[in-house]
Amino acid sequence: MAGTAVKIKHLTAPPEVIHRLREMGLCEEQQIKLLSRQSNFICLVCNARLGISSQLAESILVQPVSSKKAVA
């Protein structure tokens, strides 16, 4: 759901993809905010908007965070 803040718990992609995701700021324990979920996912990561495919998004396991800790 758009506007939802989550924390990344685990990356399940191949090692080279995991390495690239981490370079972009999508690493374990990082909090991100989902901005849009249409054909691609648009996320707010480290104050930057990042678009990823739905296929790639499926390899990122997340956990909701409470609204008090939501990413601005």
N, C-alpha and C positions, 0 to 999 in steps of 0.2 A: 504494500500500500504506500502510495506517495506520502512523503513527510515522515515516514517511520525511521527512527534512529536504531541502528543495530551495531553489534560488535562482531567482528570477524573471529570465528573460532577455529576454522580449519580450511585449508586449501587442498582440493583433491585432484588438481590438474597434473599433467606431466611435469617433471622437474624444470624443464626450460620455460614452461608457461608460468609456473609458480615463481621462478626467479624474476620474470618480467613483471608479474603482478606486484611482487614486493617492491620492485624498483619504482612502480607507480604509486606506492603508498598503501596498497591493499595487502596488508600483512596481518598476521594473527594479533588479536587484542586491539586492533585499530577500530575506532568508532567511525562509522560512516552514516550518511543520511540518504535515503532513497528519494530522489526528486521526481522521477518519472519512470513508468514501467509500461512502455508501449512495445514497439518492435525491438527496441533496445532498452537497456537500463541506463538511466542517468543518475549518477551518485555524486554526492558532495564528499570529497576526500581531501583532507588537509587544506580546506578552503579553496579547492579547485573542483570544477565539474568534470566528471569523467564518464564517458559513454562506453559501455561494454555490451556485447551480444548476450542474448538470453542463454545461449549455449555455454558461454564462458561463465555467466552468472550462476549457472547450476553447479559449477565446481567450487563455489565459495559458500561454505557453511557458516551461517550467522546465528546470533542470539539477540533477541530484542533487549534494549536497555530501557531503564525507567525514564520517564519524561523529564525528571530532574537533571539527568545527565545527558540530555539530547544534544546533538551537535548543532551549533547555530548555523 
